[in-house]
């Protein structure tokens, strides 16, 4: 018998989706964080319900299509990839990594089986651009801004993260003591990110900041002395500073307050209420915290994010 993902709560959510706003769904029981693609449970798939295929405005009826960028990096994705796969570094289909695990769990609680989830490439700086989308939601550390929300819908935050400054240990930029101290350095971040906007709108450096297409490029540039420092997510920076390729780099400081990571959905999405309810449930039942401990904490190599000092803008 084919095994599918279904829960009583998921059925309730699908029923609520047919009627518009979600109501008072009961919270699912706490789940054990997956170490592989989420296991299935017995039952008839509610995705065959006309409500799921005809009234949820899915990109492909009977299927949940999820977008993320390629390469897909830890800790958001992990487990590697297989020979011949179009996915670089990590394959989102294996259910490993914080964002892959979250996506599969939301799919499960919406009533989809794991083989009804399809991952497609969604370049970061195109996710919040106006126009039609080839996915039902995108998940790739996207932060809410009012400007972005004019073109797309944002879910509630599933993970709050500090932005941080990565630099070579012992260099002047790594020991800046005021926001003004940062202005004379060459800085960088991936194009279209809130980190890049923070450089241009808050730090306002005297040198034109560099904008990279891929996050990994900023670490190469810092390590080779092409730039003085770069901004990005603290957990990823802590991980990269443990990589022998980037020996000598350090998380110099972190910016406050943390920024939210949310899902992007097409404007006027019909599943956003159900997604938000599930995110709330995952927070309340401890599942998100467990996945953070499982996937994000080990990536830092034991480094304590709280030990990283605040950047001078907020110090």
C-alpha positions in Angstrom: 0.0 0.0 0.0 1.3 3.4 -0.9 2.4 5.4 2.2 1.4 9.0 2.3 1.7 11.9 4.7 -1.6 12.8 6.4 -2.7 14.0 9.7 -6.1 15.0 11.2 -4.8 18.5 11.5 -3.8 18.6 7.8 -7.3 17.6 6.8 -8.7 20.4 9.0 -6.3 22.9 7.3 -7.4 21.9 3.9 -11.0 22.2 4.9 -10.2 25.7 6.2 -8.4 26.6 3.0 -11.6 25.9 1.0 -13.4 28.3 3.2 -10.8 31.1 3.2 -9.1 32.1 6.5 -7.8 29.3 8.7 -9.8 28.8 11.9 -8.8 27.2 15.2 -6.9 24.1 14.1 -5.5 22.0 16.9 -1.7 21.8 17.2 -0.2 18.6 15.9 1.8 16.5 18.4 5.6 17.2 18.6 7.6 15.4 16.0 11.1 13.9 16.0 13.4 15.9 13.7 14.1 13.9 10.5 17.5 12.5 9.7 16.4 11.9 6.1 13.3 12.6 4.0 10.3 12.7 6.4 8.7 9.3 6.9 5.2 8.8 5.7 2.1 7.7 7.6 -0.8 5.5 6.6 -3.9 7.0 5.1 -5.6 8.3 2.0 -3.9 11.3 0.5 -6.0 14.5 0.9 -4.2 15.9 -2.2 -6.8 14.0 -4.2 -9.4 16.2 -2.6 -10.9 18.6 -5.1 -10.3 21.4 -2.6 -6.5 20.8 -2.7 -6.3 20.7 -6.5 -9.0 23.1 -7.6 -9.1 25.8 -4.8 -5.6 26.2 -3.5 -4.3 27.8 -6.7 -1.3 25.5 -6.8 1.2 25.8 -9.7 0.6 22.2 -10.5 -2.6 20.6 -9.2 -2.0 17.8 -6.6 1.6 18.9 -6.1 3.4 21.4 -3.8 6.1 23.1 -5.7 8.9 24.6 -3.6 11.6 27.0 -4.9 15.1 27.6 -3.6 18.4 28.8 -5.0 21.1 26.5 -6.5 23.7 25.8 -5.0 21.8 24.9 -1.8 24.0 25.4 1.2 24.2 24.2 4.8 22.7 24.6 7.3 19.6 25.3 5.3 20.2 22.2 3.2 22.6 19.3 3.9 23.2 15.6 3.0 25.1 16.3 -0.2 23.9 15.4 -3.7 24.1 12.4 -6.1 26.1 12.1 -9.3 24.2 13.6 -12.2 21.9 15.7 -10.0 21.2 19.2 -11.1 21.4 20.3 -7.5 24.8 21.6 -6.4 26.3 21.1 -2.9 23.1 19.7 -1.3 19.9 18.3 -2.7 16.7 19.7 -1.1 14.8 16.5 -2.0 16.6 14.5 0.8 14.7 16.3 3.6 17.9 17.3 5.4 18.8 20.8 6.6 16.7 23.3 8.3 14.8 24.6 5.3 14.3 21.3 3.6 13.0 19.8 6.8 10.6 22.7 7.3 9.3 22.6 3.8 8.6 18.8 3.9 6.9 19.2 7.3 4.7 22.0 6.1 3.8 19.9 3.0 2.9 17.0 5.3 0.7 19.2 7.5 -1.0 20.6 4.4 -1.8 17.0 3.4 0.9 16.3 0.8 3.0 13.2 0.6 6.8 13.5 0.2 6.6 12.4 -3.4 4.1 15.2 -4.1 6.7 17.8 -3.3 8.8 19.1 -6.2 11.8 21.4 -5.8 12.6 24.0 -8.5 15.5 26.5 -8.8 14.4 30.0 -7.7 17.3 32.5 -7.8 17.3 34.7 -4.7 17.0 38.1 -6.3 14.1 36.9 -8.5 11.9 35.6 -5.7 10.6 39.0 -4.7 10.5 40.4 -8.3 7.0 41.2 -9.7 5.5 38.6 -12.0 4.2 35.1 -12.0 6.1 32.3 -10.1 6.8 28.7 -11.0 6.5 27.6 -7.4 3.9 27.8 -4.6 6.5 29.2 -2.2 10.2 29.9 -2.0 12.3 29.2 1.0 15.9 30.6 1.1 16.6 32.9 4.0 14.5 35.8 2.6 13.8 38.7 4.9 10.7 40.8 4.8 10.8 44.4 3.5 7.9 46.7 2.7 9.2 47.1 -0.8 9.4 43.4 -1.5 5.9 42.9 0.0 4.5 45.1 -2.7 5.1 42.3 -5.2 4.8 39.1 -3.2 3.3 37.7 0.1 5.5 36.9 3.1 4.8 34.2 5.6 5.5 34.6 9.3 9.2 34.1 10.3 10.4 30.5 10.6 13.9 31.5 11.8 15.3 34.8 13.1 19.0 35.3 12.4 21.6 38.0 13.1 23.5 39.6 10.3 27.3 39.7 10.9 30.5 41.0 9.6 33.2 38.6 8.4 36.8 39.8 8.0 40.4 38.7 8.5 41.3 38.4 12.1 43.5 41.3 13.4 42.7 43.6 10.5 41.5 47.2 11.2 37.9 46.4 10.0 37.7 43.5 12.4 38.3 45.9 15.3 36.1 48.8 14.3 34.6 50.6 17.3 32.1 52.9 15.7 29.8 52.9 12.6 32.0 55.7 11.2 35.0 53.4 11.4 33.4 51.1 8.9 32.9 53.7 6.2 36.4 53.7 4.9 36.5 49.9 4.2 35.6 48.0 1.1 32.5 45.9 2.0 30.4 43.4 0.1 27.2 41.2 0.2 25.1 39.2 -2.2 23.1 41.4 -4.5 19.5 42.1 -3.5 19.9 41.0 0.1 19.1 42.9 3.2 22.8 42.7 4.1 23.6 44.6 0.9 20.9 47.2 1.7 22.3 47.6 5.2 25.7 48.4 3.7 24.3 51.0 1.2 21.6 52.5 3.4 23.1 52.4 7.0 26.9 52.1 6.8 27.1 54.1 3.6 30.7 53.4 2.9 32.9 55.8 1.1 34.0 53.0 -1.3 31.5 51.5 -3.7 30.4 48.1 -2.1 30.8 44.9 -4.1 27.6 42.9 -5.0 28.0 39.2 -5.6 25.6 36.8 -7.3 26.4 33.9 -5.0 27.0 34.0 -1.3 30.1 31.9 -1.4 31.9 34.6 -3.5 32.1 37.0 -0.6 34.1 34.6 1.5 36.6 34.1 -1.4 36.9 37.8 -1.8 37.6 38.4 2.0 40.1 35.5 2.2 42.1 36.7 -0.8 42.1 40.4 0.2 39.9 41.6 -2.6 37.6 43.3 0.0 38.0 44.2 3.7 34.8 42.6 5.0 31.4 41.2 4.0 28.0 40.9 5.6 25.8 37.8 5.9 24.0 35.4 8.2 25.9 34.7 11.4 25.5 30.9 11.4 26.9 30.6 7.9 29.8 33.0 8.7 30.7 30.9 11.8 30.7 27.8 9.6 32.9 29.3 6.9 35.4 30.5 9.4 35.9 26.9 10.4 36.7 25.9 6.8 40.4 25.6 6.1 39.9 27.4 2.8 39.0 30.5 4.8 41.5 30.2 7.6 42.1 33.5 9.3 38.6 34.8 8.8 36.5 35.6 11.8 33.0 36.7 12.7 34.1 40.1 13.8 30.7 41.2 15.1 27.0 40.8 14.8 24.3 43.3 14.0 21.2 43.9 16.1 18.3 43.2 16.0 18.0 39.9 14.2 16.2 39.8 10.9 13.4 37.4 10.1 13.6 34.6 7.6 10.2 34.1 5.9 8.7 32.3 2.9 7.8 34.1 -0.2 4.5 33.2 -1.8 2.9 34.6 -4.9 0.7 37.6 -4.3 -2.7 36.8 -2.8 -1.7 33.2 -2.2 -4.5 31.0 -1.0 -2.4 28.9 1.3 -0.7 31.6 3.3 -3.0 31.4 6.3 -2.5 27.6 6.5 1.3 28.0 6.2 1.4 30.6 9.0 -0.7 28.4 11.3 1.7 25.5 10.7 4.8 27.7 11.4 3.2 28.8 14.6 2.5 25.1 15.5 6.1 24.2 14.7 7.4 26.9 17.0 5.0 26.0 19.8 5.6 22.2 19.7 9.4 22.7 19.7 10.0 21.3 16.3 11.7 24.3 14.8 14.0 24.6 17.9 14.9 20.9 17.6 15.8 21.4 13.9 17.9 24.5 14.7 19.8 22.4 17.3 20.2 19.5 14.8 21.2 21.4 11.7 22.3 25.0 12.6 24.2 24.6 15.8 26.7 21.9 14.6 27.6 23.9 11.6 29.2 26.5 13.7 31.7 24.0 14.9 30.9 24.6 18.5 31.2 28.4 18.2 28.7 30.3 20.4 26.8 32.9 18.4 26.2 34.8 21.7 30.0 35.2 22.2 30.2 37.3 19.0 30.2 40.9 20.1 27.6 43.4 18.7 28.8 45.5 15.8 29.7 49.2 16.5 26.4 50.5 15.0 24.6 49.0 18.0 27.4 48.7 20.5 
